């Protein structure tokens, strides 16, 4: 496991909606409903999760309950195959730098 950083350039060329649709339509792989939603992304069925909270998560739970602007930190909620973000900053050149764990959950 290591920490990595990526940089997003807000001045980079953006695709129009039509260009995105054209790229999707030109793709050789077919999109199917079954393969587009991972099991981890499906809604949780009744009885699958125990609602008891551990005392060690109480502080985090209270902070997470705050509104986005009152919270004071960036909350990330990665699921299977995604990466935990550990920091976000805007660089002097206007680009957005995201620091993340390079091992997916």
BELTASUL-V490992 format. One record per residue. N is the residue number from 0. RES is the residue in one small letter. BURIAL is + if it has 16 or more other C-alpha atoms within 10 Angstrom, else -. Layout:
n->(N & N)
res->(RES & RES)
burial->(BURIAL & BURIAL)
This chain:
n->(0 & 1 & 2 & 3 & 4 & 5 & 6 & 7 & 8 & 9 & 10 & 11 & 12 & 13 & 14 & 15 & 16 & 17 & 18 & 19 & 20 & 21 & 22 & 23 & 24 & 25 & 26 & 27 & 28 & 29 & 30 & 31 & 32 & 33 & 34 & 35 & 36 & 37 & 38 & 39 & 40 & 41 & 42 & 43 & 44 & 45 & 46 & 47 & 48 & 49 & 50 & 51 & 52 & 53 & 54 & 55 & 56 & 57 & 58 & 59 & 60 & 61 & 62 & 63 & 64 & 65 & 66 & 67 & 68 & 69 & 70 & 71 & 72 & 73 & 74 & 75 & 76 & 77 & 78 & 79 & 80 & 81 & 82 & 83 & 84 & 85 & 86 & 87 & 88 & 89 & 90 & 91 & 92 & 93 & 94 & 95 & 96 & 97 & 98 & 99 & 100 & 101 & 102 & 103 & 104)
res->(x & x & x & x & x & x & x & x & x & x & x & x & x & x & x & x & x & x & x & x & x & x & x & x & x & x & x & x & x & x & x & x & x & x & x & x & x & x & x & x & x & x & x & x & x & x & x & x & x & x & x & x & x & x & x & x & x & x & x & x & x & x & x & x & x & x & x & x & x & x & x & x & x & x & x & x & x & x & x & x & x & x & x & x & x & x & x & x & x & x & x & x & x & x & x & x & x & x & x & x & x & x & x & x & x)
burial->(- & - & - & - & - & - & - & - & - & - & - & - & - & - & - & - & - & - & - & - & - & - & - & - & - & - & - & - & - & - & - & - & - & - & - & - & - & - & - & - & - & - & - & - & - & - & - & - & - & - & - & - & - & - & - & - & - & - & - & - & - & - & - & - & - & - & - & - & - & - & - & - & - & - & - & - & - & - & - & - & - & - & + & + & + & - & - & + & - & - & - & - & - & - & - & - & + & + & + & + & + & - & - & - & -)
